[in-house]
Amino acid sequence: MDRLIECVPNFSEGRDPGTVHALIDAVTSTAGVALLDHSMDADHHRSVLTFCGGPDAIIEAAFHAVRIATELIDLRTHVGVHPRIGATDVVPFIPIRGTTMQDCVQLAKRLGERVGSELDIPVFLYERAAGRADHVPLEAVRQGGLDGLAFRMESDPGWIPDFGPPRLHESAGAIAIGARPPLIAYNVNLCSTDVEQARSIARAVRHSSGGLPSVKAIGVALSSRGMVQVAMNLTDYLVTPILTAFQRVKTEAAKRGIEVAGSELVGLVPQAALGHAAAASLQLERFNSNQVLETRIAESLLSAKEPAYTLSDFLVAVADAKPAPAGGSVAAYVGALAASLGVMGARLGEQSDKEQRLLELSRQLHRLVQADMEAYTGLIDAYKIPKQHPDRLHAISIALQRATEVPLEIAELSSEVARFIHTLRDGTKPTIHSDLTVGLTIALAAAQASLVTVHTNINAQRNQLVTSTIQPRITKAMESLEELKVLC
């Protein structure tokens, strides 16, 4: 996908799973859109979806979600600690790849016009899409809540909505739609039940009160958890990094004799903003690499390009009386499963460097399931060329080269998986140790099985130049595998 937009709508519902799942379904049922993340919070009474796609698809998904929220969420009965003005409170568009901020501004206007005309909801454009300076900050649109916005709409010509009627929707309120750079929603939880102290810390931290630049903050009570929270939006993490925000909150809390219980991310975070070393410093609870924005996008796009094989589908396809998928694809699938077991072990053992590499190995081996099918199908097609055709031998040579290189790569990657898992097993708990032993065993088997296909195809190769080029890699892969067998 050459043009990619992210959309992160916030909905005023965090307690009814049925409603949240209906919102998710509205997004996932839209072709060309990938749901990256979703969260719901009962105290904030709020849910956040993160999805990406091309410009036209992202508009459709966003509108469908807004329509469902309008049908299912009634602000007249809504009580939560998070500021809001609508059933769908805010819909931002963020340029990710092959798109610009101006593209996102146009998307905000397109969605705003449609929401205003078809759903009869007043729309206020904010941030980069705002047509008025006093509409730029989201907190300006939310000032005074629904009552404050309703008053401004009635009394101030500057607060006529950009789209839709000049009055609030009876049950859905209003909606802010905009375009902005990536934003990090980051909360710090405090060992206290004093919400006034949390609000005092938030005032000391946020930019509008003389605190940190590019930081918005509020103090809220988390009744279900028996604590309070400083909830922050970091609008430019290059200006104020997450660690800086955390340390400032911690310092302000210490001045008041309050300890930090931990911190949390809401939704996804740009890769550059957070490494695993920082995650430890931030005391992030339940953080894993799947919360990294670029990681989730890459996984979603990869899945979109590959056949939607379930394990059951794959078993049926292998058993079918067809030449592919066969041995090479099976070996790649097994190698990917082994790597995934390694990822689990690395996460449980908090070995982030190994986790990242094993996750990448699992993705690459998954990709090679399809690549081996294509390579073998290409070889079959080459053999079908009539014997008298002058290009037949060359076509077979090229196809054999590909049909050798793909399983060779499977063997190389599976051996690397085995080596990583071997280093992970030392010192692990017995339950994890047994799972890693399974991963190590099948990784070695995947490497060995792939080399069988490699030898079969290289022995059929009649082009000596190709053979001499590939043979050193084959020898190295065999030596590496034998070394691993002795080591393990």
Residue pairs with C-beta under 8 A, 6 or more apart in sequence:
1 53
1 54
1 97
1 301
1 304
2 97
2 98
3 54
3 55
3 97
3 98
3 99
3 103
4 52
4 53
4 54
4 96
4 97
4 98
4 99
4 297
5 52
5 53
5 54
5 55
5 58
5 93
5 94
5 95
5 96
5 99
5 103
5 104
5 107
6 36
6 50
6 51
6 52
6 93
6 94
6 95
6 96
6 182
6 293
6 297
7 49
7 50
7 51
7 52
7 58
7 61
7 62
7 91
7 92
7 93
7 94
8 48
8 49
8 50
8 91
8 92
8 94
8 183
8 267
9 48
9 49
9 62
9 65
9 66
9 88
9 90
9 91
9 92
10 46
10 47
10 48
10 84
10 88
10 89
10 90
10 91
11 20
11 23
11 46
11 47
11 48
11 49
11 65
11 69
11 73
11 87
11 88
11 89
12 45
12 46
12 69
12 73
12 75
12 78
12 80
12 82
12 84
12 86
12 87
12 88
12 89
13 19
13 20
13 23
13 40
13 45
13 46
13 47
13 69
13 72
13 73
13 78
13 87
14 20
14 40
14 41
14 42
14 43
14 44
14 45
14 46
14 47
14 80
15 40
15 42
15 45
17 40
19 72
19 73
20 38
20 40
20 47
22 68
22 72
23 47
23 49
23 65
23 68
23 69
24 35
24 38
24 49
25 68
26 61
26 64
26 65
26 67
26 68
27 33
27 35
27 49
27 51
27 61
27 64
27 65
28 35
29 64
30 53
30 57
30 60
30 61
30 64
31 57
32 53
32 54
32 56
32 57
33 51
33 52
33 53
33 57
33 58
33 60
33 61
34 51
34 52
34 53
34 297
34 300
34 301
34 303
34 304
35 49
35 50
35 51
35 300
36 50
36 51
36 52
36 268
36 293
36 296
36 297
36 300
37 48
37 49
37 50
37 267
37 268
37 291
37 296
38 47
38 48
38 49
38 50
39 47
39 48
39 266
39 267
40 46
40 47
40 48
41 47
41 82
41 266
42 224
43 80
43 81
43 220
43 221
43 222
43 223
43 224
43 225
44 80
44 81
44 82
44 220
44 231
45 78
45 79
45 80
45 81
45 82
46 80
46 82
46 84
46 89
48 185
48 266
48 267
49 65
50 267
50 268
50 296
51 58
51 61
52 58
52 96
52 297
52 300
53 61
55 99
55 103
55 107
58 93
58 107
59 107
59 110
59 111
59 114
62 91
62 111
63 111
63 114
63 115
63 118
65 88
66 88
66 91
66 111
66 115
66 119
66 121
66 175
67 118
67 119
69 87
69 88
69 172
70 87
70 88
70 119
70 121
70 169
70 171
70 172
72 87
73 87
73 88
73 171
73 172
74 87
74 171
75 84
75 86
75 87
75 146
75 171
75 172
75 173
76 170
76 171
78 84
81 220
81 221
81 222
82 220
82 231
83 139
83 142
83 145
83 218
84 142
84 145
84 146
84 173
85 141
85 142
85 145
85 146
85 149
85 173
85 174
85 175
85 176
86 121
86 169
86 172
86 173
86 174
86 175
86 176
87 169
87 171
87 172
87 173
87 175
88 172
88 175
89 175
89 176
90 126
90 138
90 175
90 176
90 177
90 178
91 108
91 111
91 175
91 176
91 177
91 178
92 127
92 177
92 178
92 179
92 180
92 183
93 104
93 107
93 108
93 178
93 179
93 180
94 104
94 179
94 180
94 181
94 182
94 183
95 101
95 103
95 104
95 179
96 297
101 128
101 179
101 181
104 128
104 129
104 179
104 180
105 128
105 129
105 179
107 179
108 125
108 129
108 177
108 178
108 179
109 125
109 129
109 162
111 177
112 123
112 125
112 162
112 163
112 164
112 177
113 123
113 163
115 121
115 123
115 163
115 164
115 175
115 177
116 122
116 123
116 161
116 162
116 163
116 164
116 165
117 163
117 164
119 164
119 169
119 172
120 164
120 165
120 169
121 164
121 165
121 169
121 172
121 173
121 174
121 175
122 153
122 161
122 163
122 164
122 165
122 166
122 167
122 168
122 169
122 174
122 175
123 161
123 162
123 163
123 164
123 174
123 175
123 176
123 177
124 135
124 141
124 161
124 162
124 174
124 175
124 176
124 177
125 131
125 135
125 162
125 176
125 177
125 178
126 135
126 136
126 137
126 138
126 140
126 141
126 176
126 177
126 178
127 136
127 137
127 138
127 178
127 179
127 180
128 178
128 179
128 180
129 177
129 178
129 179
130 136
130 178
131 162
132 158
134 140
134 158
135 141
138 176
138 178
139 208
139 216
141 149
141 176
142 149
142 176
143 149
144 151
144 152
146 168
146 173
146 174
149 159
149 168
149 173
149 174
150 167
150 168
152 158
152 159
153 159
153 160
153 161
153 166
153 167
153 168
160 166
161 174
168 174
180 235
181 235
181 236
182 237
182 270
182 293
183 233
183 234
183 235
184 233
184 234
184 237
184 242
184 265
184 269
184 270
184 273
185 231
185 232
185 233
185 265
185 266
185 267
186 232
186 233
186 234
186 242
186 245
186 246
186 263
186 264
186 265
186 266
187 229
187 230
187 231
187 232
187 263
187 264
187 265
187 266
188 229
188 230
188 232
188 245
188 246
188 249
188 250
188 253
188 260
188 262
188 263
189 222
189 225
189 227
189 228
189 229
189 260
189 261
189 262
189 263
189 264
190 197
190 198
190 201
190 227
190 228
190 229
190 230
190 253
190 258
190 259
190 260
190 261
191 227
191 258
191 259
191 260
191 261
192 198
192 227
192 228
192 258
193 221
193 226
193 227
193 228
194 228
194 258
195 219
195 220
195 221
195 228
196 219
197 219
197 228
197 256
197 258
198 219
198 220
198 221
198 228
198 229
198 230
199 218
199 219
200 219
200 252
200 256
201 217
201 219
201 230
201 249
201 252
201 253
201 256
201 258
202 217
202 218
202 219
202 230
202 231
202 232
203 209
203 211
203 217
204 211
204 248
204 252
205 211
205 212
205 215
205 217
205 230
205 232
205 245
205 248
205 249
205 252
206 212
206 215
206 216
206 217
206 232
207 213
207 214
207 215
207 216
208 216
211 217
211 248
212 240
212 244
212 245
212 248
213 236
213 239
213 240
214 234
214 235
214 236
214 237
214 239
214 240
215 232
215 233
215 234
215 235
215 240
215 245
216 232
216 233
216 235
217 230
217 231
217 232
217 233
218 230
218 231
219 228
219 229
219 230
219 231
220 228
220 229
220 231
221 228
221 229
222 228
222 229
227 261
230 249
232 245
232 249
234 240
234 242
234 245
237 270
237 272
237 273
241 273
242 269
242 273
242 274
242 278
242 282
243 278
243 281
243 282
246 263
246 281
246 282
246 283
249 260
250 260
253 259
253 260
260 283
262 283
262 284
262 285
263 282
263 283
263 284
263 285
264 284
264 285
264 286
265 284
265 287
265 291
267 291
268 291
268 292
268 293
268 296
269 291
269 292
269 293
270 292
270 293
270 294
271 292
271 293
271 294
271 295
274 282
274 292
276 289
276 352
276 353
279 287
279 352
288 347
289 295
289 352
289 355
289 356
289 359
290 296
290 299
295 359
298 363
299 363
302 363
302 366
302 367
306 366
306 367
306 370
307 370
309 317
309 369
314 325
314 333
314 369
317 325
318 325
318 326
318 329
318 330
323 376
323 377
323 380
324 372
324 373
324 376
324 377
324 380
325 369
325 372
325 373
326 376
327 407
327 449
327 452
327 453
328 368
328 372
328 375
328 376
328 403
328 406
328 407
328 410
328 450
328 453
329 368
329 369
329 370
329 372
329 373
330 449
331 372
331 407
331 410
331 411
331 414
331 446
331 447
331 449
331 450
331 453
332 365
332 366
332 368
332 369
332 371
332 372
332 410
332 446
332 450
333 365
333 366
333 369
334 414
334 442
334 443
334 445
334 446
334 449
335 361
335 365
335 368
335 410
335 413
335 414
335 417
335 442
335 443
335 446
335 447
335 450
336 362
336 363
336 365
336 366
336 369
337 439
337 442
338 414
338 417
338 418
338 421
338 439
338 440
338 442
338 443
338 446
339 358
339 359
339 361
339 362
339 365
339 417
339 439
339 443
340 358
340 362
341 421
341 435
341 436
341 438
341 439
342 354
342 358
342 361
342 362
342 417
342 420
342 421
342 424
342 436
342 439
342 443
343 355
343 358
343 359
343 362
344 432
344 435
345 421
345 424
345 425
345 428
345 432
345 435
345 436
345 439
346 352
346 354
346 355
346 358
346 424
347 355
348 428
348 429
348 432
349 424
349 428
349 432
351 424
354 420
354 423
354 424
357 420
358 417
358 420
358 421
361 413
361 416
361 417
361 420
364 413
365 410
365 413
365 414
365 417
365 446
368 406
368 409
368 410
368 413
371 406
372 406
372 407
372 410
375 399
375 402
375 403
375 405
375 406
376 403
378 399
378 402
378 403
379 396
379 399
379 400
379 402
379 403
379 457
381 399
382 392
382 395
382 396
382 398
382 399
382 400
383 396
385 391
385 392
385 395
385 396
386 392
393 462
396 462
397 461
397 462
397 463
397 466
400 457
400 458
400 460
400 461
400 466
401 461
401 463
401 466
401 470
403 453
403 457
404 454
404 457
404 458
404 461
404 470
405 470
407 450
407 451
407 453
407 454
407 457
408 450
408 451
408 454
408 470
408 473
408 474
408 477
410 446
410 447
410 450
411 446
411 447
411 448
411 450
411 451
411 454
411 477
411 481
412 447
412 473
412 477
412 480
414 443
414 444
414 446
414 447
414 450
415 443
415 444
415 447
415 477
415 480
415 481
415 484
417 439
417 443
417 446
418 440
418 443
418 444
418 447
418 484
418 488
419 484
421 436
421 439
421 440
421 443
422 440
422 484
422 487
422 488
424 436
425 433
425 436
425 437
425 440
428 436
440 488
444 481
444 484
444 485
444 488
447 477
447 481
447 484
448 481
451 474
451 477
451 478
451 481
454 474
454 477
455 474
458 467
458 470
458 471
458 474
461 467
